[in-house]
């Protein structure tokens, strides 16, 4: 924008401003009326259709699969990429905060007065790169398996035991392969150290706070045996 265009713009802006209407009460009244209409519509829809809250939360369940809302899928996938526990804070707070600060400072980096996107390479590159990165991570997060999914290769006879292990909530405390937590011992190669009998005794009489699987053995012994067989099959590749 050259000096002549800027002068013409300011002249037209001054004319329109003098002919226009004040923000208060004209614009405030319109915004207030629209806000009231929106609130009334929401209240009427809530009364007529109700709100689906789903079943009550059950803190004792071991089959619940936690999943974030879709607008947090990019952060969910970022946590999958940044795996070391010591870097979780950086993945959840550090990287998003740095990116947000850089976007907020973008007007100070790119002071180009042009409004044509093709003539704003810095702003357009930063904006498109941010959108592309969040879209890519969101798609990966949406297509990713559940956090309770075990990604180790398993022989066919242990496949059902693998599913039982995941649904029993073992990954809430133990790590198997790349999935799980580190509250309890790592089970990735537990079969190298313990046999089936030892694993069975540990499941029946565990060390607190690990829950006992005695009820599972009594009520569903077939599932219990498959669980034990799968855990005992977890061995390192070099053995």
Residue pairs with C-beta under 8 A, 6 or more apart in sequence:
1 9
1 113
1 114
21 27
58 64
62 167
62 168
62 169
62 172
63 167
63 169
65 146
65 147
65 148
66 147
67 76
67 146
67 147
68 75
68 76
68 141
70 138
70 142
73 137
73 138
73 139
73 140
73 141
73 142
74 133
74 134
74 137
74 138
74 141
75 91
75 92
75 96
75 137
75 141
76 141
76 144
77 137
77 138
77 140
77 141
77 144
78 91
78 92
78 95
78 137
79 88
79 91
79 92
80 140
80 141
80 144
81 91
82 88
82 90
82 91
83 178
85 182
99 130
102 126
103 126
103 127
103 130
106 122
106 123
106 126
109 122
110 120
110 122
110 123
110 126
112 119
112 120
112 122
112 123
114 120
117 124
118 124
145 151
147 171
147 179
148 166
148 167
148 169
148 171
148 179
149 166
149 179
150 162
150 165
150 166
150 171
150 176
150 177
150 179
151 177
151 178
151 179
152 162
152 176
152 177
152 188
152 234
154 162
154 230
154 233
155 233
157 229
158 226
158 229
158 230
158 233
160 226
161 226
161 227
161 228
161 229
161 230
161 231
161 233
162 230
164 223
164 226
164 227
164 230
165 171
165 176
165 227
165 230
165 231
168 213
168 216
168 227
170 176
170 180
170 187
171 179
171 180
171 181
172 180
172 181
172 183
173 180
173 181
173 183
173 184
173 210
174 180
174 181
174 183
174 184
174 185
174 186
174 187
175 181
175 182
175 186
175 187
175 188
176 186
176 187
176 188
176 234
177 188
180 187
184 210
187 231
187 234
188 234
188 236
189 234
189 235
189 236
190 199
190 231
190 232
190 234
191 231
191 232
191 233
191 234
191 235
192 235
192 236
192 239
194 202
194 232
195 232
196 228
196 229
196 232
199 228
199 231
199 232
200 217
200 224
200 228
203 212
203 213
203 217
203 224
203 227
203 228
204 212
204 213
204 214
204 217
205 212
205 214
206 212
206 213
213 224
213 227
216 223
216 224
216 227
217 224
